[in-house]
Amino acid sequence: MIRPISLPLTVILAFCFIGRCRLGATEVPRDVSTLIDQHCVDCHSGDEPDGDLDLATLGFDLDDLEIRRRWIQAHDRVLAGEMPPNDAMSLEPEQRSAFVRSLSQTIVRAEAGRNDVVLRRLNKHEYQNTVRDLFDTNVIVHGLPEDSSTNGFDTVGEGLAVSAEAMTAYLAAADQVLDAVLGPKGQPKSIRHETNLLDQVDWRGQPMDQQIGKMFRKTEDGLVVFQSGYCPTHLVNFSRLRAPAGTYRGTFKVRAVQSETPVTLRIYGGDTIVNRREQHLVGYYDVPPGNWTTIEFTDRLLEDGGTFHPKCYATRDTRKEADSWPHPGIEIGDIIIEGPLEPWPPVSRTKLLGEIDVTSANQVDAQKVLQRLLPKAFRRPINDDDITSYLKLYQSSVSAGQSFESAIRVAIKAVLCSPEFLFLIEPRESRIDPYALASRLSYFLWSSMPDEQLFSLAANGSLSNPDVLRNQVERMLKSPRSARLTKGFTGQWLDLREIDFTQPDANLYPEFDELLRISMVRETELFFEEILHNDLSLVNFVDSEFTFLNERLARHYGIDGIHGQAFRKVQLPADSQRGGVLTQASILKVTANGTSTSPVLRGVWILENILGTPTPPPPDNVGSIEPDIRGATTIREQLVKHRDIESCAACHRRIDPPGFSLECFDPIGGYRQQYRTMANEGQRPKLKQAPFTYNWVRYRLGQDVDSTAITPNGTTITDIPSFRNALASDPDRLTTNLAEQLLTYALGRRLGFSDRPLVDQIVKQTREQDYGFRSLVHAVVQSPAFQQP
């Protein structure tokens, strides 16, 4: 079965890179060499050249990406009048213009000469979404390899190579998909489990009665639970049913006790008892006091034998005084768990096989299945030749004695492992064809295959019409599938995928918990969607008067009046330190290491991700800054030695100001005036226990934070509002960066020097629409590059 489908995959490796042409070393244009010899080489040569740039040995092999980057940097600094610095007044305007024009034309020719055609593979998220939409199934595929990021995104074809390991993973993934699509051989047993915590046994099989009067309080209707930490309230009885994997509906009768405000309940699903298999958060729920409230949820158990585990959040625990415990808790009454909710036979099976009776089906039926599937799987019209090879696989399997269902499965598995499915194939013409355009649009906005309407517009040739294209963008952004753009784009542009990369030091930040982490990310996603869907100025990304908060995050920010864990749009106070993504806890966390903050890391992040002006890596001979865990010196004092090194000074003049401007925020996004330290010399804080977690506060307060800065153009940053104003004062710079980020994500390729006129035109169009973010998306889709290979 593997042999027929391994050939196309190996062929991939041969034609993923077609027509690569090395430009090689090129003669330096006369206008360039003249200016270099007269004004530059004296400083930029020798053992210690300025800026670590030795123009005497750099060469002019523009096929080398690093050499090309260096010459582009030289072009930009001469164009801006920054270089040559000492005799800029003596440099004739005509000589400067000739240098810039000649170097620009040469770089553009070099980029065109590379002639790269890189087939773009579906990344793991796109693969997951595509098989779900193709078959109408909620399958979760495991085992696909992590994708490489190129220029910040995993949609860039250059970084999406195919290895032998990846081929094996796709074969296994296809089996997972087909298992879910076709479903089990028989209908899974249906369960309606009515229970109560009073009826449960513990993990040893002992009745919960042994704990009542100690950790829990018994009532006529159930148990009052106070625990936020250790809490043996797993639905053990349900786990003993060995419920099949699938989607379940749960209903809990609950009410808060000994509290005038809602108390938060959290529920986990999966292997919550032994913790050896998959487990996950189902959700956080506000439970009001007074009358009974019914909480209802639907959740997918990924493995057989899973269960659910309710427990409180942000309450004080008791181990042996439940009957007299005076603090808030939640009374949990009757519980119902029912499922699996998926219909039988699965919708996906019916969608794939139609009305075919698999017990009597034959080759004609197999051909009908393939004729329905292949146009959607390949995202284009098909012909008889497309079907022939897969029909032969079916025939060979039948001849070997396999049943219709097993044989058609072999053919479909080959489809799911074919280059036509795994790659976005865009013919090298002056314009991509309508079907490739439909795919480019759908993978940009939905991270998945086109729907029926896009296929229809591609078929009648109208999709490339600007008005039709605009209407489709509007329709697609209104679809629930556009949430995938939020997840995919913000997850990479703003590094939200890295939220778990570091774990905050529990001694320094005892208030950090799961709900805060979840809330951080959700704020930024909702903020992004608000700006996009309402075409608000993208300046809001750096300076806004609103954000989205729930109680947990509002308390973290020191904002009063927000109750409950549901998110809502909040107008920020006039004197708020918040406003824009740079002051949101998610960004502040991913730009820190969990223990300390670094103005260098945050400064570099802002230059790269927000301003689009990245800095070169530091010289090899410059060591990193080691945090002073005793708190005796501040990060500002430690950075002085870097600024004293000539090769570092130029970059630090750009890096340090934005980095220091955010020093008033700690590694979990809290506002601070003093650093935290574990040194005994520090001042004890007034707080004895952390809010929400009730963890004991062991840290001390150290030196004062100094977040002032002076930008390279002389602007003084005294506080967060002045920093936001400085960033917001150049909307064209912000728009240029975001246009480049969106184009890279949407086109699936690196942007080059020759793309600058395209970006400039998009910025101009967006400026005319008051820098609206939705307008920027439209400008990207309407750009010539969006319809070119």
Steps between C-alpha positions, in 0.01 A plus 500: 500500500791734571683436173248666262475817708863541598606586145315834480638600837859433398442694181408796720860529610607534140266778397448703819783719376480550125712719282731635772757719333798638692588854411839458661756774539403813308714794400448797729326782306725799436278748687506269803874432499582869454307610807630207706863577411467874564280510811463160668794265482724698737264429792354170380815294459791366701511292815219689679272650234220729612175317556687170445462570124814447292415625153846410376435128549120482485484416132202542270354150477138611529384139480624470858215614726729647769710692248185626333359607840817697567479685168130573554593645838764718331242611243252600771749692713635697204145569381404626848805728514644311798809398308762618437475677838803727511494654154127477417494869412775455243324210330332635190126418470561365151764261629272379778211450255723317252625266775150421624358455151782279374512280812120469506483386137775244556334353808165474319667317208670265746171407662333443163795292386460246776183377327384291797179302475429344837198280542328585823396207716202518733629558850365282782226749593387534139504123459285460810248760384494368143416140588230622737339717234553248220324217682282692747660334800642622830805273481810607693815380323801409710862437407563752223846655533541859616536747215795732460446874515644718226488879540275443797235278340439130438315577176818578303567228245876525535482367855246224437725222381399134479722240664474122509374530857231743387386260227456228760308741720262586215427133442412461869299824493295375205408190700385718791288708265339198336433336836306811603327546163379142462439449871519177699347183357209513738304776664668610826299442813294797607538613860280712723670505836305666783706539813581711802824557687336323792495184288866510398781282619859613526787363292534211745134410462408634844172697537526878509324486837843456656591853392167665587533712812870544429567650158135527391169592657206265443159648415166354401579564133870427473833627626642844570850517357754756619813368338703683236806282551485130576137400448400131456171572322576305182197330347653160567174316442480637147859399427411142596247489216795510256310753292615502136687801367267764364310817583303514824251741648527568870253679727581597859254642752702749703475804724750711691484490880626739766564766236318809380669482160543217249759234572692345211472130413752335271460164330766277348452206264697191397722288719464722805541216752828327414647779283673257266305585186349808341321751721381851428309797631130503416435851631452753779145587605350767725268351761266758661372467856135441588290279275634196318669567166554243226838503330504321166801422284597281209846350494685243293669214683785396274553154648281222634442502874531873558308687767443847646627676808327807652675718757489858625724784392645776720350367822669420829548128556411299806611147577301421816263780596246498217189506722613818675711656223385865459647579159329484155442168326274335242220255566491240225176307460383258231729437205410354161757390239365374168655402170666439268296769323629419151228349277529149367605437234734803512408795279846474350439141392174590331660801334778282361311188397155642434232233474744224403442163664855387576396135515412497128698798363728457200747690282232732364419609854870550574529722196204708619663547841825614341321731256332676792809514720789587270386847378470614861813324622709634211318836508456505119306324221612148422513281191498127439877476534479641852267221606669213317798446731284503814242272341780256421594495868140412580497225239827351623369488854177331393699248296701426814179406676422817689145624555361810326545712811861388551582547132349847469684589817830412331417728207395791724810459713705547185300815421579643844871429451523639147681825410174633355347489847801580718627792293351823371602470138502833317602480131785732403313741277460876521185434705392199699186327376160564665514181708844583633369848582207349689742286700734789570210705631354222713834398651570867578171574679388152610818288508304241305362396163250710302130449561232438234450870427868560431514190279197626309650846443826341387307282257320791335815712487367793702709465814779724370251784449593765762140548616442126531828458683410776742158348569658163566747648748209663684304175502795296617594739780144475632520121508587317824789346306675840507590421863774288343657819358502644849662188645745445215609856436511642852648176627805568283512877443463565874656168613190395694590139423797550732287578804600171664865512394604621845346433840512797740700448817240400762695672778521831319154489340274292726188662353553343155255221417326322216205737470728803483699337220186413305357846555819666376475335161125550470531875559740537211293284264178690575687830464631393159154395385345827613746705296464273197125456491422869561774634270650700785829679451790263542660770714286340772754219509742738673267757657136424577239619747337159540575136556319176592502378858353248738519524875822301527690720255342825623615427854847425364497841329365678808172594326192491722136432419544191280322193640480148360724303266317595179692744282355837409625813324625752756574869457831563674534775759664819376805444721531128421839346439330266252413557137621312192651154476836599646340556840298177489615225732531242221762705315681596818523133597626367165768772495634398845661185634275428798743629760626834376443748221754618247470835318712342228258214435196726513669770294604257228148351501340842448741593222435171319132434563348847528728740315641257243856625548694197627855529626788273403611237753765611750867434423626159608752647745237683706367299794142490617369685803467279806210603726601614847287266709605684818345822373810705579517657154227594259483389140571859397830491688590165349437627146748785532789268410327402175446859398866571566599247234515683168366207296197482733425868547331563164243222546442570869410859417199353317432196720520644850240782488195284420631226728550730797161660441340168597714439809206610715338165413618175657535159326129419545379842387437655840574868551789560739699781655757275665671179391425178687789311652562195715789674678454551873606865473178592321193663651216272602177571308180570692330211317530170688315273256462534126149578368305213341764236574547576872863395464726644767699804391871429546656764275619841610502837332834616368621801306274753335412454133618769260306480174607831350673508163614729220438392142762541225318810373517661844145436623486450876288211626393564858208260537282252311263764351796689351638173362166414339480850352848467354409174327164631379661807344621298199199304368670444165780306671245287688300441182809407300595237754151352526465497121827306473388256771163437333655459155753248628226305678260514203740443209706232672834648398766737623464861397801646327645836413308496173170480691545846649296683232217252560509565875515876444188482283313297762600750769379787281161333448467427871595858592216624279263284709619651831733205560208260548620147571223337297588740217858377522383139458298605194803682356713186543242280325449754219873542441653360179727273704201315645413369153856426391706183561 
